[in-house]
Amino acid sequence: MAAPASQIGTHVKILGFDLLNLSLNPTDSTFSDRNGVRFSRVECVGVVVSREFKPGRFLRLVIDDSTGCISCVLWLNQLSSPYFSRRSPPDVLAVASMAAKFSAEAQIGVLARIRGKINVFRGEVQITVADVFVERDPNFEILHWLDCVRLSRNC
């Protein structure tokens, strides 16, 4: 039996509908789908339909992949947060510059691929963003859908 994706360190490709129907495993803070597969990190693709930007604090995005709208948050407070101040300064500066780049690229109407960790905030499932990629190929969303269907059948 294969190890859960949360232990492998991979991002599970997932659709909005499936993400919104996950159940939380309270013992290890992972989520599981309807087949019982556990994971904590996901990758999703969709069009940015909402954007809330608080400079120096966060960028909240909502992406729509036509199966559901997914709330995503990118934290921009790496330089002032007590959590990040415990990390090494070069690492914090690198994360802060990447976050600023991601926030500039993620505009309303662009097709974005988002990778991150799933969590719950105020009872809503959201993704804490680790990476944002703006996709130039309009077929990328359909290819992501096909990958999700293929992976759900094989896993």
N, CA, C and O atoms as a DFTB+ gen file, in Angstrom:
620 C
 N C O
     1  1       0.849      -1.178       0.000
     2  2       0.000       0.000       0.000
     3  2       0.889       1.234       0.000
     4  3       1.869       1.299       0.743
     5  1       0.557       2.193      -0.815
     6  2       1.351       3.419      -0.937
     7  2       1.145       4.306       0.280
     8  3       0.089       4.293       0.911
     9  1       2.190       5.083       0.595
    10  2       2.097       6.033       1.706
    11  2       1.166       7.170       1.333
    12  3       1.066       7.520       0.157
    13  1       0.478       7.757       2.311
    14  2      -0.386       8.890       2.014
    15  2       0.415      10.033       1.412
    16  3       1.594      10.204       1.720
    17  1      -0.225      10.812       0.555
    18  2       0.449      11.918      -0.115
    19  2       1.003      12.924       0.886
    20  3       1.986      13.604       0.593
    21  1       0.387      13.028       2.063
    22  2       0.881      13.961       3.076
    23  2       2.264      13.555       3.573
    24  3       3.012      14.406       4.054
    25  1       2.621      12.273       3.468
    26  2       3.922      11.816       3.923
    27  2       4.952      11.837       2.808
    28  3       6.151      11.881       3.082
    29  1       4.523      11.808       1.582
    30  2       5.433      11.786       0.449
    31  2       5.968      13.182       0.156
    32  3       7.099      13.316      -0.312
    33  1       5.195      14.207       0.417
    34  2       5.624      15.572       0.135
    35  2       5.195      16.057      -1.235
    36  3       5.815      16.963      -1.793
    37  1       4.155      15.475      -1.777
    38  2       3.680      15.886      -3.091
    39  2       2.408      16.720      -2.953
    40  3       1.735      16.702      -1.922
    41  1       2.107      17.439      -4.009
    42  2       0.865      18.193      -4.082
    43  2      -0.117      17.381      -4.916
    44  3       0.174      17.029      -6.059
    45  1      -1.267      17.089      -4.349
    46  2      -2.294      16.308      -5.019
    47  2      -3.081      17.221      -5.945
    48  3      -3.572      18.268      -5.522
    49  1      -3.203      16.826      -7.209
    50  2      -4.013      17.601      -8.153
    51  2      -5.472      17.367      -7.812
    52  3      -5.915      16.227      -7.672
    53  1      -6.223      18.469      -7.678
    54  2      -7.597      18.345      -7.214
    55  2      -8.472      19.407      -7.873
    56  3      -7.999      20.488      -8.225
    57  1      -9.746      19.085      -8.033
    58  2     -10.733      20.028      -8.568
    59  2     -11.438      20.726      -7.408
    60  3     -11.442      20.230      -6.281
    61  1     -12.026      21.869      -7.693
    62  2     -12.711      22.647      -6.675
    63  2     -13.824      21.880      -5.990
    64  3     -13.976      21.965      -4.771
    65  1     -14.605      21.131      -6.757
    66  2     -15.704      20.344      -6.193
    67  2     -15.184      19.358      -5.153
    68  3     -15.745      19.237      -4.065
    69  1     -14.115      18.662      -5.496
    70  2     -13.543      17.679      -4.576
    71  2     -12.937      18.353      -3.349
    72  3     -13.050      17.840      -2.236
    73  1     -12.296      19.497      -3.552
    74  2     -11.689      20.210      -2.433
    75  2     -12.743      20.658      -1.422
    76  3     -12.520      20.583      -0.214
    77  1     -13.879      21.118      -1.914
    78  2     -14.930      21.606      -1.029
    79  2     -15.674      20.483      -0.313
    80  3     -16.434      20.741       0.620
    81  1     -15.461      19.241      -0.740
    82  2     -16.127      18.093      -0.117
    83  2     -15.172      17.203       0.678
    84  3     -15.467      16.029       0.903
    85  1     -14.042      17.745       1.102
    86  2     -13.087      16.978       1.895
    87  2     -13.545      16.879       3.343
    88  3     -14.323      17.705       3.821
    89  1     -13.052      15.858       4.028
    90  2     -13.317      15.753       5.457
    91  2     -11.991      15.819       6.205
    92  3     -10.977      15.300       5.738
    93  1     -12.010      16.462       7.368
    94  2     -10.820      16.669       8.182
    95  2     -10.588      15.484       9.101
    96  3     -11.510      15.006       9.761
    97  1      -9.338      15.008       9.139
    98  2      -8.927      13.988      10.105
    99  2      -8.337      14.727      11.300
   100  3      -7.219      15.231      11.201
   101  1      -9.044      14.811      12.422
   102  2      -8.573      15.629      13.543
   103  2      -7.290      15.130      14.193
   104  3      -6.590      15.911      14.838
   105  1      -6.964      13.860      14.042
   106  2      -5.777      13.323      14.709
   107  2      -4.473      13.840      14.113
   108  3      -3.525      14.106      14.853
   109  1      -4.404      13.989      12.791
   110  2      -3.143      14.404      12.172
   111  2      -3.277      15.633      11.276
   112  3      -2.350      15.942      10.528
   113  1      -4.395      16.333      11.330
   114  2      -4.632      17.572      10.566
   115  2      -4.488      17.397       9.063
   116  3      -4.146      18.348       8.360
   117  1      -4.743      16.202       8.564
   118  2      -4.794      15.995       7.124
   119  2      -6.255      15.924       6.724
   120  3      -7.148      15.841       7.567
   121  1      -6.477      15.960       5.430
   122  2      -7.826      15.867       4.883
   123  2      -7.919      14.587       4.086
   124  3      -6.909      14.070       3.608
   125  1      -9.130      14.073       3.940
   126  2      -9.314      12.889       3.119
   127  2     -10.479      13.098       2.176
   128  3     -11.450      13.786       2.491
   129  1     -10.354      12.478       1.000
   130  2     -11.421      12.576       0.013
   131  2     -12.435      11.466       0.249
   132  3     -12.342      10.738       1.238
   133  1     -13.398      11.332      -0.652
   134  2     -14.463      10.353      -0.440
   135  2     -13.972       8.906      -0.511
   136  3     -14.676       7.997      -0.071
   137  1     -12.765       8.677      -1.064
   138  2     -12.192       7.338      -1.111
   139  2     -11.276       7.054       0.074
   140  3     -10.704       5.968       0.169
   141  1     -11.134       8.017       0.975
   142  2     -10.312       7.825       2.155
   143  2      -8.841       8.159       1.973
   144  3      -8.050       7.944       2.891
   145  1      -8.454       8.677       0.816
   146  2      -7.062       9.052       0.572
   147  2      -6.757      10.309       1.376
   148  3      -7.478      11.302       1.281
   149  1      -5.680      10.263       2.173
   150  2      -5.321      11.394       3.028
   151  2      -4.234      12.240       2.374
   152  3      -3.310      11.711       1.756
   153  1      -4.354      13.559       2.517
   154  2      -3.343      14.476       2.015
   155  2      -3.516      15.825       2.682
   156  3      -4.555      16.105       3.281
   157  1      -2.497      16.656       2.577
   158  2      -2.573      17.990       3.163
   159  2      -2.172      19.074       2.174
   160  3      -2.481      20.246       2.386
   161  1      -1.487      18.700       1.094
   162  2      -1.054      19.676       0.098
   163  2      -1.710      19.399      -1.245
   164  3      -1.829      18.251      -1.675
   165  1      -2.135      20.478      -1.898
   166  2      -2.869      20.320      -3.145
   167  2      -2.352      21.274      -4.216
   168  3      -1.644      22.242      -3.941
   169  1      -2.740      20.957      -5.448
   170  2      -2.497      21.828      -6.592
   171  2      -3.819      21.975      -7.318
   172  3      -4.472      20.977      -7.621
   173  1      -4.219      23.197      -7.599
   174  2      -5.453      23.430      -8.336
   175  2      -5.216      24.516      -9.382
   176  3      -4.298      25.326      -9.262
   177  1      -6.057      24.514     -10.402
   178  2      -5.937      25.444     -11.518
   179  2      -7.290      26.085     -11.754
   180  3      -8.315      25.404     -11.756
   181  1      -7.294      27.392     -11.951
   182  2      -8.542      28.083     -12.243
   183  2      -8.292      29.548     -12.556
   184  3      -7.162      30.035     -12.506
   185  1      -9.369      30.229     -12.876
   186  2      -9.315      31.651     -13.199
   187  2      -9.513      32.453     -11.917
   188  3     -10.409      32.161     -11.125
   189  1      -8.674      33.463     -11.718
   190  2      -8.792      34.317     -10.540
   191  2     -10.036      35.188     -10.727
   192  3     -10.102      35.983     -11.665
   193  1     -11.025      35.038      -9.835
   194  2     -12.276      35.791      -9.946
   195  2     -12.433      36.844      -8.863
   196  3     -13.291      37.720      -8.964
   197  1     -11.601      36.760      -7.818
   198  2     -11.650      37.748      -6.749
   199  2     -10.249      37.903      -6.185
   200  3      -9.473      36.950      -6.121
   201  1      -9.945      39.137      -5.775
   202  2      -8.604      39.432      -5.266
   203  2      -8.719      40.502      -4.195
   204  3      -9.240      41.587      -4.451
   205  1      -8.235      40.202      -2.997
   206  2      -8.188      41.177      -1.914
   207  2      -6.737      41.293      -1.474
   208  3      -6.142      40.312      -1.029
   209  1      -6.167      42.479      -1.596
   210  2      -4.753      42.693      -1.330
   211  2      -4.582      43.660      -0.172
   212  3      -5.062      44.792      -0.231
   213  1      -3.902      43.225       0.879
   214  2      -3.534      44.070       2.012
   215  2      -2.007      44.129       2.018
   216  3      -1.363      43.170       2.443
   217  1      -1.413      45.233       1.553
   218  2       0.055      45.303       1.447
   219  2       0.737      44.978       2.774
   220  3       0.359      45.481       3.833
   221  1       1.746      44.127       2.682
   222  2       2.496      43.735       3.858
   223  2       1.800      42.730       4.749
   224  3       2.376      42.300       5.749
   225  1       0.570      42.340       4.417
   226  2      -0.167      41.389       5.261
   227  2      -0.538      40.124       4.500
   228  3      -0.016      39.049       4.796
   229  1      -1.441      40.239       3.514
   230  2      -1.868      39.047       2.798
   231  2      -2.461      39.399       1.442
   232  3      -2.808      40.549       1.174
   233  1      -2.566      38.385       0.598
   234  2      -3.291      38.454      -0.666
   235  2      -4.265      37.291      -0.642
   236  3      -3.854      36.132      -0.583
   237  1      -5.562      37.598      -0.686
   238  2      -6.591      36.565      -0.706
   239  2      -7.138      36.488      -2.131
   240  3      -7.557      37.491      -2.710
   241  1      -7.123      35.279      -2.676
   242  2      -7.622      35.030      -4.026
   243  2      -8.768      34.034      -3.965
   244  3      -8.815      33.174      -3.087
   245  1      -9.675      34.160      -4.895
   246  2     -10.673      33.123      -5.123
   247  2     -10.496      32.703      -6.564
   248  3     -10.582      33.525      -7.476
   249  1     -10.244      31.401      -6.769
   250  2     -10.115      30.913      -8.138
   251  2     -11.292      29.989      -8.438
   252  3     -11.783      29.261      -7.576
   253  1     -11.718      30.049      -9.687
   254  2     -12.870      29.273     -10.142
   255  2     -12.401      28.312     -11.221
   256  3     -11.872      28.739     -12.247
   257  1     -12.592      27.018     -10.999
   258  2     -12.214      26.028     -12.008
   259  2     -13.446      25.411     -12.672
   260  3     -13.356      24.341     -13.274
   261  1     -14.573      26.071     -12.566
   262  2     -15.866      25.661     -13.139
   263  2     -16.527      24.511     -12.398
   264  3     -17.642      24.123     -12.748
   265  1     -15.867      23.949     -11.377
   266  2     -16.513      22.949     -10.540
   267  2     -16.752      23.506      -9.142
   268  3     -17.487      22.915      -8.351
   269  1     -16.133      24.636      -8.841
   270  2     -16.280      25.280      -7.549
   271  2     -15.281      26.405      -7.400
   272  3     -14.285      26.466      -8.121
   273  1     -15.547      27.290      -6.468
   274  2     -14.653      28.415      -6.189
   275  2     -13.805      28.069      -4.965
   276  3     -14.321      27.616      -3.943
   277  1     -12.511      28.288      -5.086
   278  2     -11.555      27.916      -4.055
   279  2     -10.934      29.177      -3.477
   280  3     -10.389      30.003      -4.209
   281  1     -11.018      29.319      -2.166
   282  2     -10.410      30.449      -1.474
   283  2      -8.949      30.128      -1.191
   284  3      -8.622      29.041      -0.715
   285  1      -8.070      31.089      -1.490
   286  2      -6.638      30.915      -1.293
   287  2      -6.083      32.147      -0.604
   288  3      -6.524      33.263      -0.878
   289  1      -5.112      31.955       0.293
   290  2      -4.489      33.091       0.962
   291  2      -2.973      32.954       0.864
   292  3      -2.405      31.897       1.139
   293  1      -2.340      34.046       0.467
   294  2      -0.890      34.133       0.384
   295  2      -0.440      35.143       1.425
   296  3      -0.767      36.325       1.325
   297  1       0.307      34.686       2.426
   298  2       0.749      35.570       3.495
   299  2       1.956      36.369       3.044
   300  3       2.910      35.806       2.507
   301  1       1.924      37.690       3.259
   302  2       2.982      38.592       2.827
   303  2       3.748      39.192       3.997
   304  3       4.589      40.067       3.792
   305  1       3.479      38.747       5.210
   306  2       4.080      39.369       6.396
   307  2       5.308      38.620       6.905
   308  3       5.520      38.523       8.114
   309  1       6.112      38.095       5.992
   310  2       7.281      37.333       6.401
   311  2       8.301      38.177       7.162
   312  3       9.025      37.650       8.006
   313  1       8.368      39.465       6.879
   314  2       9.368      40.305       7.531
   315  2       8.939      40.779       8.911
   316  3       9.791      41.156       9.715
   317  1       7.627      40.770       9.212
   318  2       7.155      41.256      10.503
   319  2       6.533      40.178      11.389
   320  3       6.235      40.438      12.555
   321  1       6.337      38.999      10.865
   322  2       5.693      37.930      11.624
   323  2       6.665      37.286      12.618
   324  3       7.821      37.039      12.274
   325  1       6.203      37.009      13.865
   326  2       7.069      36.318      14.827
   327  2       7.443      34.909      14.368
   328  3       8.517      34.412      14.706
   329  1       6.561      34.263      13.600
   330  2       6.862      32.919      13.114
   331  2       8.083      32.956      12.202
   332  3       9.002      32.153      12.360
   333  1       8.096      33.885      11.250
   334  2       9.192      33.943      10.301
   335  2      10.461      34.538      10.907
   336  3      11.552      34.284      10.396
   337  1      10.352      35.322      11.980
   338  2      11.539      35.914      12.588
   339  2      12.435      34.859      13.225
   340  3      13.617      35.117      13.450
   341  1      11.896      33.674      13.521
   342  2      12.697      32.582      14.077
   343  2      13.512      31.872      13.007
   344  3      14.433      31.120      13.326
   345  1      13.180      32.106      11.729
   346  2      13.912      31.476      10.649
   347  2      15.126      32.318      10.288
   348  3      15.249      33.453      10.748
   349  1      16.006      31.784       9.486
   350  2      17.216      32.525       9.108
   351  2      16.855      33.703       8.205
   352  3      15.997      33.557       7.335
   353  1      17.487      34.869       8.385
   354  2      17.150      36.073       7.620
   355  2      17.213      35.915       6.100
   356  3      16.315      36.413       5.421
   357  1      18.241      35.238       5.516
   358  2      18.229      35.097       4.050
   359  2      17.011      34.337       3.546
   360  3      16.459      34.657       2.493
   361  1      16.589      33.311       4.317
   362  2      15.423      32.532       3.939
   363  2      14.162      33.399       3.985
   364  3      13.314      33.304       3.098
   365  1      14.037      34.231       5.000
   366  2      12.876      35.115       5.135
   367  2      12.827      36.113       3.980
   368  3      11.760      36.369       3.423
   369  1      13.980      36.675       3.622
   370  2      14.022      37.635       2.508
   371  2      13.655      36.971       1.190
   372  3      12.967      37.573       0.366
   373  1      14.102      35.742       0.981
   374  2      13.759      35.024      -0.251
   375  2      12.264      34.755      -0.322
   376  3      11.649      34.934      -1.373
   377  1      11.675      34.324       0.795
   378  2      10.238      34.057       0.832
   379  2       9.459      35.350       0.604
   380  3       8.462      35.351      -0.119
   381  1       9.903      36.447       1.211
   382  2       9.212      37.730       1.056
   383  2       9.260      38.213      -0.386
   384  3       8.266      38.737      -0.887
   385  1      10.383      38.051      -1.061
   386  2      10.474      38.506      -2.454
   387  2       9.624      37.631      -3.372
   388  3       9.010      38.134      -4.313
   389  1       9.585      36.309      -3.101
   390  2       8.727      35.434      -3.903
   391  2       7.263      35.781      -3.693
   392  3       6.495      35.807      -4.654
   393  1       6.859      36.050      -2.454
   394  2       5.465      36.399      -2.165
   395  2       5.078      37.692      -2.864
   396  3       3.968      37.802      -3.384
   397  1       5.975      38.674      -2.884
   398  2       5.689      39.931      -3.578
   399  2       5.531      39.695      -5.080
   400  3       4.666      40.298      -5.715
   401  1       6.358      38.827      -5.645
   402  2       6.257      38.490      -7.073
   403  2       4.928      37.796      -7.370
   404  3       4.252      38.127      -8.345
   405  1       4.553      36.819      -6.514
   406  2       3.291      36.109      -6.703
   407  2       2.106      37.068      -6.643
   408  3       1.175      36.960      -7.441
   409  1       2.141      38.013      -5.690
   410  2       1.014      38.936      -5.533
   411  2       0.889      39.870      -6.727
   412  3      -0.218      40.295      -7.058
   413  1       1.991      40.197      -7.376
   414  2       1.940      41.053      -8.561
   415  2       1.379      40.301      -9.768
   416  3       0.687      40.892     -10.597
   417  1       1.670      39.001      -9.873
   418  2       1.231      38.213     -11.025
   419  2      -0.233      37.792     -10.952
   420  3      -0.888      37.668     -11.986
   421  1      -0.744      37.575      -9.773
   422  2      -2.095      37.031      -9.605
   423  2      -3.129      38.143      -9.703
   424  3      -3.529      38.716      -8.690
   425  1      -3.554      38.442     -10.905
   426  2      -4.555      39.474     -11.164
   427  2      -5.871      38.824     -11.578
   428  3      -5.888      37.668     -12.002
   429  1      -6.968      39.558     -11.456
   430  2      -8.281      39.030     -11.835
   431  2      -8.291      38.706     -13.326
   432  3      -7.834      39.499     -14.149
   433  1      -8.812      37.541     -13.656
   434  2      -8.944      37.119     -15.047
   435  2      -7.827      36.241     -15.561
   436  3      -7.951      35.690     -16.655
   437  1      -6.737      36.083     -14.822
   438  2      -5.650      35.227     -15.291
   439  2      -5.903      33.785     -14.864
   440  3      -6.553      33.519     -13.853
   441  1      -5.381      32.880     -15.650
   442  2      -5.436      31.455     -15.326
   443  2      -4.239      31.154     -14.433
   444  3      -3.093      31.339     -14.843
   445  1      -4.499      30.696     -13.226
   446  2      -3.430      30.478     -12.253
   447  2      -3.409      29.041     -11.771
   448  3      -4.449      28.409     -11.584
   449  1      -2.199      28.541     -11.575
   450  2      -1.993      27.238     -10.935
   451  2      -1.471      27.534      -9.544
   452  3      -0.458      28.216      -9.387
   453  1      -2.154      27.026      -8.540
   454  2      -1.821      27.328      -7.157
   455  2      -1.495      26.051      -6.421
   456  3      -2.226      25.064      -6.496
   457  1      -0.385      26.087      -5.709
   458  2       0.013      24.967      -4.857
   459  2       0.071      25.465      -3.427
   460  3       0.494      26.591      -3.163
   461  1      -0.358      24.615      -2.509
   462  2      -0.302      25.014      -1.112
   463  2      -0.870      23.962      -0.190
   464  3      -1.156      22.833      -0.590
   465  1      -1.025      24.365       1.053
   466  2      -1.516      23.470       2.098
   467  2      -2.973      23.794       2.414
   468  3      -3.352      24.962       2.496
   469  1      -3.775      22.769       2.587
   470  2      -5.188      22.947       2.915
   471  2      -5.318      23.231       4.399
   472  3      -4.643      22.610       5.220
   473  1      -6.184      24.168       4.739
   474  2      -6.535      24.392       6.134
   475  2      -7.960      24.915       6.207
   476  3      -8.596      25.166       5.183
   477  1      -8.446      25.075       7.411
   478  2      -9.802      25.571       7.633
   479  2      -9.694      26.895       8.368
   480  3      -8.986      27.001       9.369
   481  1     -10.398      27.906       7.870
   482  2     -10.430      29.215       8.506
   483  2     -11.884      29.639       8.611
   484  3     -12.575      29.782       7.602
   485  1     -12.345      29.840       9.845
   486  2     -13.737      30.204      10.112
   487  2     -14.720      29.234       9.465
   488  3     -15.740      29.640       8.907
   489  1     -14.398      27.960       9.549
   490  2     -15.279      26.921       9.042
   491  2     -15.237      26.711       7.538
   492  3     -15.959      25.859       7.019
   493  1     -14.419      27.457       6.835
   494  2     -14.300      27.341       5.380
   495  2     -12.955      26.723       5.009
   496  3     -11.926      27.071       5.588
   497  1     -12.965      25.810       4.048
   498  2     -11.729      25.226       3.547
   499  2     -11.032      26.254       2.664
   500  3     -11.659      26.876       1.806
   501  1      -9.735      26.427       2.882
   502  2      -8.959      27.332       2.036
   503  2      -7.567      26.754       1.842
   504  3      -7.167      25.813       2.526
   505  1      -6.846      27.329       0.905
   506  2      -5.482      26.910       0.630
   507  2      -4.542      28.011       1.079
   508  3      -4.708      29.168       0.692
   509  1      -3.557      27.661       1.892
   510  2      -2.485      28.589       2.226
   511  2      -1.436      28.416       1.137
   512  3      -0.800      27.367       1.036
   513  1      -1.262      29.437       0.335
   514  2      -0.504      29.362      -0.904
   515  2       0.997      29.273      -0.642
   516  3       1.549      30.010       0.175
   517  1       1.640      28.352      -1.355
   518  2       3.096      28.247      -1.355
   519  2       3.656      28.747      -2.685
   520  3       4.703      29.395      -2.708
   521  1       2.969      28.454      -3.798
   522  2       3.411      28.853      -5.134
   523  2       2.226      29.297      -5.966
   524  3       1.135      28.736      -5.863
   525  1       2.448      30.310      -6.795
   526  2       1.459      30.757      -7.769
   527  2       2.149      30.807      -9.125
   528  3       3.203      31.426      -9.268
   529  1       1.555      30.157     -10.117
   530  2       2.082      30.194     -11.472
   531  2       0.990      30.703     -12.387
   532  3      -0.121      30.173     -12.379
   533  1       1.283      31.715     -13.170
   534  2       0.332      32.189     -14.173
   535  2       0.557      31.357     -15.419
   536  3       1.660      31.309     -15.962
   537  1      -0.504      30.704     -15.864
   538  2      -0.412      29.821     -17.032
   539  2      -0.793      30.593     -18.291
   540  3      -1.822      31.268     -18.330
   541  1       0.028      30.489     -19.294
   542  2      -0.209      31.187     -20.569
   543  2      -1.000      30.319     -21.550
   544  3      -1.664      30.838     -22.448
   545  1      -0.928      29.001     -21.378
   546  2      -1.607      28.067     -22.276
   547  2      -3.069      27.933     -21.867
   548  3      -3.348      27.485     -20.755
   549  1      -4.023      28.314     -22.741
   550  2      -5.440      28.213     -22.377
   551  2      -5.919      26.771     -22.203
   552  3      -6.969      26.544     -21.602
   553  1      -5.175      25.801     -22.713
   554  2      -5.546      24.395     -22.566
   555  2      -5.108      23.806     -21.234
   556  3      -5.471      22.673     -20.920
   557  1      -4.349      24.535     -20.455
   558  2      -3.783      23.985     -19.230
   559  2      -4.869      23.563     -18.237
   560  3      -4.715      22.557     -17.544
   561  1      -5.961      24.321     -18.164
   562  2      -7.032      23.972     -17.233
   563  2      -7.676      22.641     -17.610
   564  3      -7.952      21.818     -16.737
   565  1      -7.912      22.427     -18.884
   566  2      -8.502      21.156     -19.341
   567  2      -7.536      20.001     -19.074
   568  3      -7.960      18.921     -18.662
   569  1      -6.243      20.221     -19.306
   570  2      -5.257      19.173     -19.036
   571  2      -5.213      18.843     -17.540
   572  3      -5.036      17.686     -17.159
   573  1      -5.373      19.857     -16.707
   574  2      -5.434      19.619     -15.258
   575  2      -6.658      18.777     -14.910
   576  3      -6.568      17.850     -14.106
   577  1      -7.799      19.098     -15.512
   578  2      -9.020      18.313     -15.283
   579  2      -8.786      16.845     -15.649
   580  3      -9.133      15.944     -14.885
   581  1      -8.194      16.615     -16.824
   582  2      -7.947      15.243     -17.278
   583  2      -6.999      14.516     -16.330
   584  3      -7.199      13.335     -16.042
   585  1      -5.966      15.211     -15.841
   586  2      -5.066      14.604     -14.858
   587  2      -5.824      14.227     -13.592
   588  3      -5.604      13.152     -13.033
   589  1      -6.716      15.105     -13.134
   590  2      -7.493      14.827     -11.916
   591  2      -8.376      13.602     -12.099
   592  3      -8.464      12.767     -11.200
   593  1      -9.024      13.483     -13.240
   594  2      -9.889      12.328     -13.515
   595  2      -9.055      11.056     -13.591
   596  3      -9.424      10.029     -13.021
   597  1      -7.929      11.128     -14.298
   598  2      -7.057       9.950     -14.426
   599  2      -6.515       9.520     -13.067
   600  3      -6.497       8.329     -12.754
   601  1      -6.077      10.477     -12.264
   602  2      -5.544      10.135     -10.952
   603  2      -6.616       9.590     -10.014
   604  3      -6.333       8.710      -9.201
   605  1      -7.840      10.100     -10.115
   606  2      -8.907       9.579      -9.235
   607  2      -9.274       8.145      -9.594
   608  3      -9.672       7.371      -8.724
   609  1      -9.145       7.789     -10.855
   610  2      -9.444       6.421     -11.253
   611  2      -8.335       5.461     -10.840
   612  3      -8.597       4.305     -10.507
   613  1      -7.098       5.943     -10.862
   614  2      -5.956       5.075     -10.556
   615  2      -5.661       4.963      -9.063
   616  3      -5.019       4.003      -8.636
   617  1      -6.115       5.921      -8.267
   618  2      -5.789       5.908      -6.828
   619  2      -6.963       5.409      -6.020
   620  3      -6.879       5.328      -4.795
